[in-house]
Amino acid sequence: MEVDITKRKSVFMFLLVALACMFNTLYVSAGMGNFTTKPDKYEIEQQKQYKLPTPKAYHMAINGNIVSTEILDDEDIIRRPNTGISPMGYWEGGYYYASDNYRFFVSQVNWWNRSHETVTLKYIQRETVTTEWDVSGKIEADAEFRVQFLAALQAKFGAQVTHTHITEKSDEIEAQMNVPPGHEAYINKYKGGAYSGGSAVWYKYYVTPNHDYILVGTYIETNQGGWGIMSNVISYTNGSYFRGFDS
């Protein structure tokens, strides 16, 4: 029986081409990328710029004398008004405001393109993510203080500022980029942040035996504040670098 060598070669070449196309399709179809809610080491380093300063506390007398003191805990200020500290915190002492569209990392898609063709990396929100605000301990612990802080941010930046935001899972393509052969690429998604910080002041009283209150000075905590979430602000960053074709 004769075998048609030319025909066999044609079939063999067809199979090679088919396998090559299938191999490349695996890379192209995976262009949606790997989805993660964990920031990479570069993002962790970037977020260090938002670290909140350590609060400090002072007592200031009516005559203006200032003495450094330890931070009073929430119980001392709120639950024991007869100790001589008013239970209400006041926004005084030169509060200032700022905003940043990249304050809160939400999630990332990344992909290493080991094929020899350019692929498209697409950002799709494949998981629901909850973002929490970042504030100093006194604001987090004191319900009244928390309300004042959020109200101050909303007055400055609008009602969209909140302490918690849920980014819902979606099939929508929100952002995309081309990834050259041999490159690893990423797309990061962020929620914007609104900042307020400064000194919080509580009035100090001398409590008489008859429970009358006589103002004798103030209790001051500097570096009280933090970041609220701007729920209507969404931003993306992307980048890539050459990594090669082999693992």
PASE-954451 format. One line per 8 residues: number of its first residue (from 1); their letters; for each residue x negated, y negated, z negated of C-alpha. Coordinates in pm, whole numbers, m for minus. Layout:
BEGIN
NUM> a> X Y Z ~ ...
! end
This chain:
BEGIN
1> mevditkr> 0 0 0 ~ m139 m337 103 ~ m129 m630 m135 ~ m91 m981 5 ~ m381 m1156 m175 ~ m273 m1499 m49 ~ 78 m1451 m183 ~ m56 m1330 m520
9> ksvfmfll> m282 m1638 m545 ~ 14 m1862 m471 ~ 220 m1702 m747 ~ m74 m1730 m989 ~ m123 m2100 m909 ~ 249 m2160 m951 ~ 237 m2004 m1298 ~ m63 m2217 m1395
17> valacmfn> 114 m2534 m1284 ~ 430 m2431 m1467 ~ 235 m2366 m1788 ~ 55 m2698 m1756 ~ 383 m2882 m1709 ~ 535 m2701 m2006 ~ 231 m2785 m2222 ~ 249 m3150 m2127
25> tlyvsagm> 627 m3158 m2179 ~ 573 m3045 m2538 ~ 364 m3354 m2601 ~ 597 m3590 m2415 ~ 911 m3455 m2583 ~ 738 m3491 m2920 ~ 693 m3862 m2849 ~ 957 m3931 m3115
33> gnfttkpd> 663 m3870 m3349 ~ 627 m3752 m3706 ~ 859 m3937 m3944 ~ 749 m4018 m4300 ~ 860 m4243 m4584 ~ 515 m4230 m4745 ~ 281 m4520 m4663 ~ m61 m4424 m4528
41> kyeieqqk> m384 m4539 m4696 ~ m399 m4852 m4482 ~ m47 m4953 m4581 ~ m120 m4882 m4948 ~ m418 m5115 m4925 ~ m205 m5379 m4752 ~ 59 m5365 m5026 ~ m198 m5452 m5295
49> qyklptpk> m167 m5818 m5199 ~ 184 m5816 m5348 ~ 80 m5694 m5692 ~ 256 m5902 m5955 ~ 40 m6102 m6198 ~ 36 m6000 m6565 ~ 273 m6212 m6779 ~ 129 m6412 m7069
57> ayhmaing> 314 m6559 m7367 ~ 287 m6882 m7570 ~ 463 m7061 m7850 ~ 496 m7436 m7803 ~ 595 m7652 m8100 ~ 802 m7971 m8083 ~ 480 m8175 m8119 ~ 336 m8006 m7808
65> nivsteil> 90 m7771 m7976 ~ 56 m7445 m7781 ~ m49 m7112 m7934 ~ m108 m6790 m7739 ~ 97 m6492 m7859 ~ 194 m6138 m7764 ~ 482 m6073 m7524 ~ 804 m6030 m7720
73> ddediirr> 999 m5726 m7616 ~ 1354 m5741 m7487 ~ 1499 m5639 m7823 ~ 1333 m5925 m8008 ~ 1476 m6182 m7771 ~ 1820 m6049 m7687 ~ 1944 m5829 m7969 ~ 1818 m6028 m8265
81> pntgispm> 1921 m6389 m8214 ~ 1882 m6465 m8585 ~ 1506 m6424 m8555 ~ 1501 m6775 m8421 ~ 1465 m6707 m8045 ~ 1763 m6792 m7828 ~ 1898 m6494 m7631 ~ 1908 m6689 m7303
89> gyweggyy> 1613 m6720 m7063 ~ 1581 m7041 m6863 ~ 1425 m7098 m6523 ~ 1181 m7374 m6607 ~ 809 m7443 m6586 ~ 755 m7495 m6213 ~ 904 m7194 m6040 ~ 806 m7158 m5677
97> yasdnyrf> 936 m6951 m5387 ~ 800 m6760 m5089 ~ 914 m6504 m4833 ~ 742 m6230 m4633 ~ 898 m6029 m4350 ~ 669 m5731 m4422 ~ 705 m5706 m4801 ~ 879 m5369 m4835
105> fvsqvnww> 755 m5066 m4640 ~ 1049 m4847 m4533 ~ 906 m4566 m4318 ~ 674 m4476 m4032 ~ 661 m4267 m3716 ~ 320 m4153 m3589 ~ 188 m3935 m3311 ~ m146 m3803 m3188
113> nrshetvt> m127 m3781 m2810 ~ m359 m3493 m2720 ~ m229 m3476 m2363 ~ m389 m3647 m2065 ~ m84 m3859 m1989 ~ 59 m4165 m2160 ~ 359 m4084 m2381 ~ 618 m4309 m2540
121> lkyiqret> 639 m4314 m2919 ~ 987 m4407 m3042 ~ 1096 m4527 m3384 ~ 1422 m4361 m3491 ~ 1545 m4378 m3852 ~ 1558 m4004 m3914 ~ 1616 m4027 m4291 ~ 1812 m4251 m4527
129> vttewdvs> 1574 m4462 m4738 ~ 1647 m4658 m5056 ~ 1435 m4968 m5123 ~ 1412 m5118 m5475 ~ 1304 m5472 m5563 ~ 973 m5537 m5741 ~ 1005 m5761 m6048 ~ 835 m5819 m6382
137> gkieadae> 942 m5615 m6681 ~ 1144 m5886 m6854 ~ 1365 m5937 m6550 ~ 1416 m5564 m6509 ~ 1505 m5516 m6877 ~ 1718 m5823 m6944 ~ 2057 m5808 m6769 ~ 2120 m6182 m6811
145> frvqflaa> 1772 m6270 m6691 ~ 1818 m6035 m6394 ~ 2137 m6214 m6289 ~ 1966 m6554 m6315 ~ 1668 m6437 m6111 ~ 1879 m6293 m5831 ~ 2102 m6602 m5827 ~ 1794 m6824 m5792
153> lqakfgaq> 1670 m6622 m5493 ~ 2013 m6622 m5329 ~ 2044 m6998 m5374 ~ 1710 m7042 m5196 ~ 1725 m6772 m4926 ~ 2094 m6680 m4894 ~ 2337 m6420 m5024 ~ 2159 m6141 m4834
161> vththite> 1891 m6114 m5106 ~ 1954 m5808 m5323 ~ 1784 m5577 m5576 ~ 1854 m5254 m5381 ~ 1894 m5183 m5012 ~ 1984 m4856 m4838 ~ 1854 m4805 m4484 ~ 2090 m4553 m4329
169> ksdeieaq> 1985 m4262 m4109 ~ 2044 m4337 m3743 ~ 1990 m4198 m3392 ~ 1923 m4543 m3247 ~ 1584 m4616 m3088 ~ 1477 m4925 m3281 ~ 1124 m4975 m3145 ~ 884 m4800 m2911
177> mnvppghe> 531 m4818 m2771 ~ 313 m4642 m2514 ~ 44 m4413 m2652 ~ m256 m4364 m2419 ~ m416 m4019 m2378 ~ m624 m3913 m2676 ~ m487 m4189 m2901 ~ m310 m4168 m3235
185> ayinkykg> m44 m4433 m3284 ~ 207 m4549 m3543 ~ 513 m4771 m3579 ~ 594 m4905 m3928 ~ 929 m5046 m4037 ~ 970 m5307 m4312 ~ 1235 m5499 m4502 ~ 1167 m5863 m4574
193> gaysggsa> 1111 m5990 m4927 ~ 1195 m6312 m5111 ~ 974 m6417 m5402 ~ 1024 m6638 m5702 ~ 777 m6675 m5985 ~ 673 m6911 m6261 ~ 739 m6957 m6633 ~ 1046 m6846 m6824
201> vwykyyvt> 1139 m7045 m7133 ~ 1342 m6954 m7440 ~ 1424 m7213 m7705 ~ 1305 m7143 m8061 ~ 1511 m7234 m8365 ~ 1470 m7241 m8737 ~ 1767 m7052 m8880 ~ 1892 m7200 m9206
209> pnhdyilv> 2051 m6992 m9485 ~ 2385 m7122 m9356 ~ 2293 m6989 m9012 ~ 2253 m7335 m8862 ~ 2000 m7353 m8576 ~ 1738 m7630 m8571 ~ 1524 m7653 m8254 ~ 1154 m7621 m8343
217> gtyietnq> 996 m7545 m8006 ~ 993 m7298 m7720 ~ 872 m6948 m7643 ~ 718 m6936 m7293 ~ 626 m6644 m7069 ~ 421 m6724 m6761 ~ 403 m6506 m6446 ~ 763 m6394 m6473
225> ggwgimsn> 923 m6324 m6136 ~ 903 m6085 m5846 ~ 1033 m5984 m5505 ~ 1396 m5939 m5406 ~ 1492 m5760 m5083 ~ 1610 m5962 m4781 ~ 1857 m5706 m4652 ~ 1907 m5881 m4317
233> visytngs> 1535 m5904 m4228 ~ 1378 m5608 m4044 ~ 1027 m5611 m3898 ~ 800 m5363 m3722 ~ 426 m5328 m3670 ~ 241 m5083 m3446 ~ m111 m4985 m3354 ~ m327 m4707 m3209
241> yfrgfds> m686 m4585 m3197 ~ m873 m4326 m2992 ~ m895 m3993 m3173 ~ m980 m3753 m2892 ~ m806 m3446 m2755 ~ m903 m3167 m2994 ~ m802 m3105 m3353
! end
